[in-house]
Amino acid sequence: MDLLPHLIETVASEQPEAVAIDGPRGALSYGELLGRTRTFAGLLRELGAAPGEVVAVEGAGTPAAVTALTGALYAGCVILPIDPALSPELRDTMIDAARARFLVRADDGEWRVSDPGRRVPLPDRPSPLAAPAGLDPRAPAYVCFTSGSTGRPKAVLGAHDSLAHFLRWQRDTFEVGHGDRMAQLTSWSFDVVLRDLFTPLVSGATLCLPGSRSRDAERVFAFARTYAITLLHVVPSLARRWLAADAAQTGVPTLRVAFFAGEPLHTDLVGDWRRRVAPGSRVVNLYGPTETTLAQCFYEVPPEPEAGPLPVGRTLPGCSASVVRPGSWHPTSPGEPGEVVLTTPYRSLGYLGTGASTFATTPAGEPAYRTGDVGRWDERGLLHLLGRLDQQVKVRGVRLRPPEVERVLRGVPGVREAAVVDAADEHGSVRLVGFLVAGPALPPVRDLREAIVRELPAAAVPDEFVLLTDLPLLPNGKVDRTDLREQAGTRAPAKPVDAPPGDGNALVVETCRRVLGVEAVPVTADLFELGVDSMSAMEIAARLEDLLGGEIPLGLVFDHPTVEDISRYLVHRGLA
């Protein structure tokens, strides 16, 4: 099997003048992509990087970042994409857990390499590597992170043949090729970004980088229309947010396939998407835990699908799925719920450096992954997902465990007890609500948020914190989470209160007002109490970055949750 570096090299030799990367920050032909890939691979070799060593790459959305990834793979190194939106603490935790040899920051056409913490001088004229490193198909290719079973970021080591297997399947099944243009809209810290980046590059298609970290509907649809996007991946909750905006009315007429993943996909969302975004387009539901490599099941939604949550369908070639009774290997009957188990030779290499066993062994002696997902087979032989065996949830496509959020909250001074529950709306979109017992008063909400984003992804921050005198308990002494979910479902989100903005805060006020879709934003009010969640908090930071032209951390609103706080920060940074 040809691995990723060979697949890209083959395309580049066949169509060197074709556009490989396009976007507001510049374009590269396939010939230029291969040249820069070889140059960066040679640079790593001259710096002493050996095959199998991890190279972290930070700088999503630039051609230089993409060529750093392809160059590292060409040199036989293992890539670790790092999202600049992460808090410094979480970024450092990931770099340490992955045992990264080098950290590359790749913005504005430049590579800046450190050996983490120490800037490394680069050779003036590195000798390009003439050919990809010779690798075993099961050699490690990438590191990505998942909450796994503990909620703490856990490194998963992906294999070359597994990555290539998915990319070739997606290319061949959906006839991706020259003339296609795929949007990169996924966060760099999740394995699914590898689909965005590499499916077009092994297919002779064009990878389109948006140039902005904003995922606002108006900007995304304008980008998609400008660059004639034909393929994209999206999480259902983000798509639903886009559809709620007026920008969706004009649609993306060039879009031919939309791949949904990360959350349950509902029929009403698909219908709305097809009517308003891309009539006649194909919609595909993908499923597969990080531990089994990108996706193992898929379902192409028919023109007239059944109502409710849609199935995840059937497995990719070479893979198999079974539904077994929890705690056993005994298969369930059709329609009977049980645990989903995935068996595939194209699995990951497992968790890195934890000593934990990733895969179980079936009675037939095959390695298999017990997903913890509850599923059932329907009469057509299609797999449906029904929930989880444990307390794991997905919020905006991010896998989380509320007990880990509770652990962090209990470590905040003044918090005596904490319980975090997931509450789903009628469309299946999930939000977190935190219930706290504190004395004599609830600690500042800013302290709670900051504590969470230091250790966990931003999606782990509850949309609301509620102070209770005691947590409700069941007769066995455990927290009554059903009671808490009922309380969460009855609480209405806070509404903004009219207040005139100060002159120095006008740009920040206008940005927040547009993201929230309200008429007024008080300059001293906590933005999270006005309805900001983790996604809109990052959107505010991304828009300000675009407007001011300087790099702004996407965790800005978590650290500075009022308009006044944000304005002071921008002035201090010389951006306003």
N, C-alpha and C positions, 0 to 999 in steps of 0.2 A: 504493500500500500504506500503510495506517495504521501509524504507528510507535508504539513503546511508550507515550509520554506520551498520545497520542490514544486508544490502546486502553484505558488506565486511566481516562481522562476519560469515555469512552463508558460503561464499566461503572458508574462513580460516578454519572453522570446517570440511569442506568436503575434503580439500586438503592442510593440514598444511605444507607438505614438498615441495609443488610446488613453483616455483620461482615467486614471486610477483613483485619484482623490480630488474632490472639488469642494468649494465652500468659500465663505467670505474672507478666510485667512489665506487663501491661495490654492493653487491646483498643482498636481503632479501627474505626469504621464506614467505609464507602467515602466518605461525605460528609466525615468528619473527615480521612481519608487525603488526599483531594483538597485540602481546605483547607490542611492543613499542607504538602503538596507545593507549592502555589502560594505559601505564605508563605516557604518556604525558597528557592524560586526567586527571589522578589522580593528576599530578603535578599542572595543572591549577586549579583544585578544591582546592588544599592545598594553592595556592597563592590567593585564594579568588575569582576566576573567576566564575561568575554566568551564567546559561543558558541565551542565548540571547545577551551576551556581545561580542563585536567584538575583535578578535585576529588577528593582522596583522602578516603575515609570509613572511620574506625576505630571499632569499637564493635559488633561482631556480636551479634545476639540481642536488640536493642531496637527498639521501634517508631520511636524517634527516628532510629536509624541507617537504617532502611528509608526513612523520609520524607526523609532527607538525600539518599539515592540517587535517589529519584523526583523530588525537587525539583531536583537538579542536572541531571538529564536534561530536565526540563521547561524549564529555563533555557537548554538547548542546550549545556550543558557535558558533559564526558566524565568518567565515573565510574571511580574506582580503589578497589575494596573492599580494605581492609587488615585482616588478622587480628591482633588484639591479642596472639596467641601468638607472633608473630614476634619474633626478637631485634631490639633497637634498630638494630643495624648493618644487618641485612637489610631492615628496614622503611625505613631512610633510603636504602639503595641503590635500592629500588623507587621511592620517591618521587622521587629524583633522576632515575632512568632514565625515568620517566613524565613528567618536567617538570611536576609538579603545582603549580598556582598556590596552592591552598588545601588545608589538612589539617583535616578536621572530626572531632572526637571527640564521639560521640553516645551518651551513657549517661543513664539515669534521666530521660528526657524532655527533656533539654537538648541544644542544639547549642553546641559550643565550637569556634571557628574560629581557626586560625593560618595565617600566611602564610609557609610552613613555617619554624618556629623562633621566630616572633614572634606573640604573642597579638593577635588583631584585635578591637577593641571592636565589638559588634554594635549596630545601630540599635535604639532602644526599640520602635518600631512599624514594622517593615518593610512596605512596600506589597506586597500579594500580586500575583503575576504573573497577569494575567487569562486568558491563553491560552498554550499551549505555543509555544516558539520555532519559527519556520518553518525547517525543515531539509531539506536534500537527502537523499533516501533513503540515499545512500552516505556520509553524514556520519558521523564517528566517534562511537561511543556509549560505549565502555568500554575500559579497559586492563586486561589480565591478564598473568600471567607464566607462562612455561614455560621448562624447561631448554633447549628447542630442540636445536641440534646441538652446543652448546658446554658444557652443564651449568651455566653461569652463568645467573642469572635473566635472561630476555630478555623485553622488553615486546612484547606483541602487541596491535595496535589493532583493536578490533572495530567493525563497521559497524551502523548502526541497522536497515537493511533485513534484514541477515542475522540479527540478534537477533530481530526481529519474525517473520521467516519460521519460525524454529524454534518460538517460543512459540505461534504460531497453529497450526502443525502438531501440536504436542503437545496443545494444547487440543482441536482438532477430532478428531484420531485417537482419543483416549482419552476423549472426551466429558466433559472437565473443565468443571464449571460450579457453579452455586449448590448448596450442600449438600456439595460436596467440601471436604476440609481437608488441606492439604499441609504436611508437616513440613519445617522448615529444619534440616538436620543436617550440611550441608557446610561445610567451612572457607571463610572469607570470602576467602582469598587465591587461590582457584582459580576459573576461569571457570564451573565447573559450579554454583556457588552461584547464578548468575543463573537457572538452571532452577528451583531451590527458591523463590527470591524472587518471580519475575515471572510464571511460568506461572499460579499461582493468581490473581494480581492482574489479569491480562488476561482471566480466565475468569469472574469473579464468584464465585470460590471464596474460601476463607479460608486465609491464610498463618498457620501456627502456629509461633511462636518458642519454643524450649524454656526460655529464661531461664537456662540453665546451659550451660557449655561442656563439661560431662561427657558422654561418649559411652558410659558404662557401660551394660551391657545392662539391668540392673534399672531404671535411671532412664529410659532411652530407651523401654522398653516401658511403664513406668508413665505416662510423658508421652503416649505414643501412645494408650493406652487412655483416659486422662483427657480428652484432647482429641479423641477419636474420629477419629483420623487415617485418611484414605482413600487417600492417595498419598504416596510417599516415594522419594527417590533414595538409593542406598547403594553403597559399594564392596564387592566380594565378600569381601575379607579381613576387613573390619569386620563384615559379616553373619555370617561364620563364627565370629568371636569372640563375637558375641551368642548364637549358637546353642549355644555351648559352656557357656553359663551357665544356671542353673536358671530364671532369669527368663523365658526363652523358652517355658517349658512352658505358660504361660497365654495366650500369643499376643496378637494384635491383631485381634479379630473384625471390626472395621469396615474394615480395609485391603482395598482392591479392586485396586490396581495398585502393584507395586514395580518401579522402574527401576534396573537394575544397570549400572554403567559403571566404566571405569578399569582393569580387570584382566580376565583370562580368567574366564568364568563356566562352572562345571562342573555337569553334570547332578545329581550327588549333593547339591550345595548347594541347587539348586532344589527337589529332592525333600524335603530336610530342612526348607527354608523353608516349603513348602506344607503339610507335615504339622504343623509345630509353631507356625508364626506365623499364617498366614492361609490355611486350606484353601479352595480354590476361587478364590483370587485370581489375577490376571493377573501374569505375570512377563515383563519386557521387557529385552532386552540391547541397550544403546546403544553406539555406537562413533563416534568422530570426534576427530581431533587439535584442539588449541586453535586452530591456524592456520586451520582450516576452519569454525569457529564451532560450539561445543557438541556437536553430533552430526550425522553425515551418513548413518549406517546404523542399522538397528534390526532386531531379530528378536524376535517374540513367541513365547515358549517354549510348545510345545503341552503338553497334559496328560501325554502319554507321550513325552518326548523321547529322542533317541538318547543313548547313553552317551558320556562324555568331555567335552572342551571343546565348548561350544556355538557355533554360527556367530553372526556379527554381522549376517547376513541381507542385506537389500536397502537401497538408498539411499532417502532422503527425496525427495519430489517435486521436480523441478527439478535434482536432483543426479545424478551418475553416478560409478561406480567402475570401474576396470579393474585387471587384474593383468598387469604387463609384465615382461619379462626385465630384470634389473638392468642399468642403464647404457644402456638403449635404450627405444624406444617400442613394441617388437614385443610384441603380446599373447601370453600363454601359452595353452596348450591346457587344456581342463577337467581339473582335478586336478593340473596342473603348478604348482609353487610359483613365485612371483615377487613383485615389489614392488607394493604397493597404491598406486594413484594415484587421487586424488579430484579431480573437476572439478565446480565449482559456481559459479553467479553469486552465491551467498550466502556467499562466503568472507570471511575477515577482510581488513583493509586492510594486513596484513603486519607485519613487525617494525618497531618504532619506534626511530629514531635509531641504527641499527647500520650502515646502508648495505648490509646483506646482502639479497640477493634471496630472497624468500619463495617465490615461485611460478615454476615452469618454464613453457615454452610448448610445447604439443603440436604435432605436424606440421600440425594443422588450424588452428593459430594461437590456440588457447584457453589461458588461464591454468589451470594444474593444480598440485596439490600432491603432490609425491613424498613419501609418508609415511615411508619407511624401514621400514615394517612388511612382513613377509613374509606373503603370503596365497595362497589358492587358491579356485577356484570348484568347488562340488560339482555333481552331476548335476541338482540341482533349481534351479541358478542362485543358490545362497546362498553368501555370502562367508565364508570361515573364515580366522582369523588364526593364524599358525604361529610367530611370533617377530619378531626384528629383524635387519636387515642390519648394523647397527652395534652398538656396545656399550651402547646405551641399554636401561634396564630400568625397570619400574614397581614401586615398593615402596609398598604400601598406597594405591595410586591416584596416587602422585606420580611424575612422569617424571624419571628421574635418569640420569646417566652416571657409572659407577664411575671412569673416568679423572679426572673433576673432583674426586671425593672423594680420589683418590690425590694429586692436585696439592696440595690443602689439607694433607693429612697430611705430605707431604714438606716443607712449610714449617714444621712444628713442630720446634723445636730438639731434637736427639737422634735424629731419624728420618733414616736414610740412604736407605732405599728403601721403597716401599709398593705393595701390590697389593690391590685390592678386588674381590671376586667376588660374584655373586649365587648363592644356593642355594635351590632350590625344593623344597617338600615334596610329598607325594603328591597334595595338593589343588591344587597350583599356586601356593600362597602363597609369596612371595619374601621372603627376608631377605638382608642384606648381611653379609659377614665380611671383616674387614680383616687382611691379613698384613703384618707390618712387619719390616724389618731395622733394628736400632738398636744403638747401642753406647755404653757397655758394658751398658746396661739399657734396657728399655722406658720411655719417658717416662710420667708419670702419665696414666692413662686420662682423667682429668678434663680435662687439657690438650688431648687429642686431640678429645674431644667438643666442648669449647668452641670450638676452632678451626673445626670443621665448621659448627656452628650459627650462627657469626658470618657465614658466607658462603652457606650452603645450607640448604634446608628440614630440619627435624628428622628426616624420614624418611631422610635421607642418612647418619645416624649408624649405623655398623655395629652389629649386635647383639652382636658379639664381636670382640675384637682378639687376634691370635695373633702371638707373637714367633718369628721364624725366624732362623737364622744366615745363610741366603741364600735368595733366591727361586728356585724351580725354573725352569729355562729349557729351551726347545725347541732343536733343533740350529741353527735360524736366529738364536738369541740372544734371541728374544722370550720373555716370561714364559709359562710353561705354565699357563694358566688352568684347563685341564681337571684337572690335578693338584691345583690349589688347591681346585677345587670338590669333588673327591673327599675331600680333607682336611676341608673344611667340613662335608660330609655325614656324616662319622664322629664329629664332636665332639658330645658330649652337653652340654646347657645346665647351668650351675652350679645346685646345689641350695642352698636356704637352710639355715643351721645354727642350731639352737636357741640362743637367748640371751635372757635376761630384759630387757624394755625398762626404761629409766629412767623415773621418775615424770614428769619434764618432757617426755618424748618420747611419752607414751602415745597422744595423739591422732594423731600422725604415724605411729607404729608401727601402730595399728589401721587407718588409711587404707591404708598400704602393704600390710599383711597382706591386706586385703580385695581390693585390686586384683590382687595376685599370686596370691591363692587359696592361701596357705600358713598354717601354724600359728604360725610365729614369724619375726620379722625382727630380726636383730642391729642395734643402734643405730649401730655404727661400720662396718658392712659397706657396701661400694659396692653400691647398689641394682641397678646394671646387671649386676653379677656374680651377682645373685640372680635374674635373669631379666627385669628391666625392659627394655622396648624403647621406641622413640620414642612409640608410641601409648599405652602404659601410663604412661610418664613424664608425658605431658600429662594423662592421666586422674587421676593422683595430685594434680597441681596444681589441676585443676578441682574435684575433690572437696573439697580443703582450702579453696578459695575459697568453695564453697557452705557449708561448715561454719562458717567463721570470719567470713563476711560482708564481707570486704575483698578488693580486687582483688589477685590473685596472678598473676605472669607464668607462662604455660604452659611456659616454659623453665626453671622453678624447679629441677627435678631435674637438668637438665644442668649448672647452675651450682652446685648444692648436692646432691651425689649420695649422701649418707648421711642417716640419720634425725637424727643430731646436728646436721649442717650445716643441714638444713631447719629444725629447731627453733630454732637460733640466729638464722636469718634471720627467722623469724616473730616472735620476741621483739624483734629489732631494729626490725622494722616496726610493733611495737605491736599485733600480731594475736594474740599468745598470751601 
